[in-house]
Amino acid sequence: MNTVAIRHELHDYIDKATDKRIEEIYAIINGSNAEAYKWWEDEELVAELERRSADLKSGKDKGVSLEESKARIKAILKKNG
């Protein structure tokens, strides 16, 4: 992924991010000594993880095998490398 694409993706993410996420991103960029991110306290993230887990368990989402993941990563690296 080139820097123009990354810039576009970051802009999209920031436009949709919650206030809490914006503050966390800002702290990272400025090297602030912000409190470490406690993902298990992030209700939105935990809800999303639970939804995805339920989809995998029910078969609604078939998931991706380790081999397929590796092949996808290799293809991306080859394309961008």
Phi and psi in degrees as GROMACS dihedral restraints (atoms count N, CA, C in turn):
[ dihedral_restraints ]
;  ai    aj    ak    al  type     phi  dphi    fc
    3     4     5     6     1   -82.9    20    10
    4     5     6     7     1   170.5    20    10
    6     7     8     9     1   -65.5    20    10
    7     8     9    10     1   -30.1    20    10
    9    10    11    12     1   -65.8    20    10
   10    11    12    13     1   -44.1    20    10
   12    13    14    15     1   -65.4    20    10
   13    14    15    16     1   -40.9    20    10
   15    16    17    18     1   -63.1    20    10
   16    17    18    19     1   -44.7    20    10
   18    19    20    21     1   -58.5    20    10
   19    20    21    22     1   -44.7    20    10
   21    22    23    24     1   -62.6    20    10
   22    23    24    25     1   -44.7    20    10
   24    25    26    27     1   -63.8    20    10
   25    26    27    28     1   -41.5    20    10
   27    28    29    30     1   -63.8    20    10
   28    29    30    31     1   -41.8    20    10
   30    31    32    33     1   -59.8    20    10
   31    32    33    34     1   -45.1    20    10
   33    34    35    36     1   -61.3    20    10
   34    35    36    37     1   -44.0    20    10
   36    37    38    39     1   -61.9    20    10
   37    38    39    40     1   -47.6    20    10
   39    40    41    42     1   -63.3    20    10
   40    41    42    43     1   -39.8    20    10
   42    43    44    45     1   -60.5    20    10
   43    44    45    46     1   -30.8    20    10
   45    46    47    48     1  -100.7    20    10
   46    47    48    49     1    -8.2    20    10
   48    49    50    51     1   -71.6    20    10
   49    50    51    52     1   151.1    20    10
   51    52    53    54     1   -72.0    20    10
   52    53    54    55     1   164.4    20    10
   54    55    56    57     1   -57.8    20    10
   55    56    57    58     1   -40.0    20    10
   57    58    59    60     1   -60.8    20    10
   58    59    60    61     1   -44.1    20    10
   60    61    62    63     1   -64.1    20    10
   61    62    63    64     1   -41.0    20    10
   63    64    65    66     1   -60.0    20    10
   64    65    66    67     1   -44.7    20    10
   66    67    68    69     1   -62.6    20    10
   67    68    69    70     1   -39.9    20    10
   69    70    71    72     1   -66.1    20    10
   70    71    72    73     1   -43.4    20    10
   72    73    74    75     1   -61.4    20    10
   73    74    75    76     1   -45.2    20    10
   75    76    77    78     1   -60.1    20    10
   76    77    78    79     1   -42.2    20    10
   78    79    80    81     1   -63.3    20    10
   79    80    81    82     1   -39.8    20    10
   81    82    83    84     1   -64.9    20    10
   82    83    84    85     1   -46.2    20    10
   84    85    86    87     1   -62.6    20    10
   85    86    87    88     1   -38.4    20    10
   87    88    89    90     1   -89.5    20    10
   88    89    90    91     1     5.3    20    10
   90    91    92    93     1    64.8    20    10
   91    92    93    94     1    24.3    20    10
   93    94    95    96     1   -65.2    20    10
   94    95    96    97     1   152.4    20    10
   96    97    98    99     1   -88.0    20    10
   97    98    99   100     1    48.8    20    10
   99   100   101   102     1   -63.8    20    10
  100   101   102   103     1   153.8    20    10
  102   103   104   105     1   -56.9    20    10
  103   104   105   106     1   141.9    20    10
  105   106   107   108     1   -59.5    20    10
  106   107   108   109     1   141.2    20    10
  108   109   110   111     1   -67.8    20    10
  109   110   111   112     1   124.8    20    10
  111   112   113   114     1  -107.6    20    10
  112   113   114   115     1    88.8    20    10
  114   115   116   117     1   -58.0    20    10
  115   116   117   118     1   -32.4    20    10
  117   118   119   120     1   -69.3    20    10
  118   119   120   121     1   -13.2    20    10
  120   121   122   123     1   -96.7    20    10
  121   122   123   124     1    -3.5    20    10
  123   124   125   126     1   -87.8    20    10
  124   125   126   127     1   100.2    20    10
  126   127   128   129     1   -58.9    20    10
  127   128   129   130     1   -39.0    20    10
  129   130   131   132     1   -64.5    20    10
  130   131   132   133     1   -45.3    20    10
  132   133   134   135     1   -66.4    20    10
  133   134   135   136     1   -45.8    20    10
  135   136   137   138     1   -60.9    20    10
  136   137   138   139     1   -42.1    20    10
  138   139   140   141     1   -61.3    20    10
  139   140   141   142     1   -41.8    20    10
  141   142   143   144     1   -65.0    20    10
  142   143   144   145     1   -42.4    20    10
  144   145   146   147     1   -63.5    20    10
  145   146   147   148     1   -41.4    20    10
  147   148   149   150     1   -65.1    20    10
  148   149   150   151     1   -39.7    20    10
  150   151   152   153     1   -63.3    20    10
  151   152   153   154     1   -45.6    20    10
  153   154   155   156     1   -65.3    20    10
  154   155   156   157     1   -39.4    20    10
  156   157   158   159     1   -62.7    20    10
  157   158   159   160     1   -44.7    20    10
  159   160   161   162     1   -62.3    20    10
  160   161   162   163     1   -40.3    20    10
  162   163   164   165     1   -63.0    20    10
  163   164   165   166     1   -39.2    20    10
  165   166   167   168     1   -67.9    20    10
  166   167   168   169     1   -45.0    20    10
  168   169   170   171     1   -64.0    20    10
  169   170   171   172     1   -37.2    20    10
  171   172   173   174     1   -80.5    20    10
  172   173   174   175     1   -15.6    20    10
  174   175   176   177     1    91.2    20    10
  175   176   177   178     1    -2.5    20    10
  177   178   179   180     1   -59.5    20    10
  178   179   180   181     1   -39.2    20    10
  180   181   182   183     1  -112.3    20    10
  181   182   183   184     1   121.3    20    10
  183   184   185   186     1   -77.4    20    10
  184   185   186   187     1   -14.9    20    10
  186   187   188   189     1    75.2    20    10
  187   188   189   190     1  -171.8    20    10
  189   190   191   192     1  -136.3    20    10
  190   191   192   193     1   133.2    20    10
  192   193   194   195     1   -70.9    20    10
  193   194   195   196     1   162.2    20    10
  195   196   197   198     1   -60.9    20    10
  196   197   198   199     1   -40.6    20    10
  198   199   200   201     1   -62.9    20    10
  199   200   201   202     1   -42.8    20    10
  201   202   203   204     1   -66.3    20    10
  202   203   204   205     1   -38.8    20    10
  204   205   206   207     1   -61.1    20    10
  205   206   207   208     1   -46.0    20    10
  207   208   209   210     1   -60.9    20    10
  208   209   210   211     1   -43.4    20    10
  210   211   212   213     1   -63.2    20    10
  211   212   213   214     1   -41.6    20    10
  213   214   215   216     1   -63.1    20    10
  214   215   216   217     1   -43.7    20    10
  216   217   218   219     1   -63.6    20    10
  217   218   219   220     1   -44.5    20    10
  219   220   221   222     1   -60.7    20    10
  220   221   222   223     1   -41.1    20    10
  222   223   224   225     1   -64.0    20    10
  223   224   225   226     1   -41.4    20    10
  225   226   227   228     1   -65.1    20    10
  226   227   228   229     1   -45.0    20    10
  228   229   230   231     1   -63.3    20    10
  229   230   231   232     1   -39.8    20    10
  231   232   233   234     1   -65.5    20    10
  232   233   234   235     1   -41.5    20    10
  234   235   236   237     1   -66.3    20    10
  235   236   237   238     1   -40.2    20    10
  237   238   239   240     1   -96.9    20    10
  238   239   240   241     1    -7.0    20    10
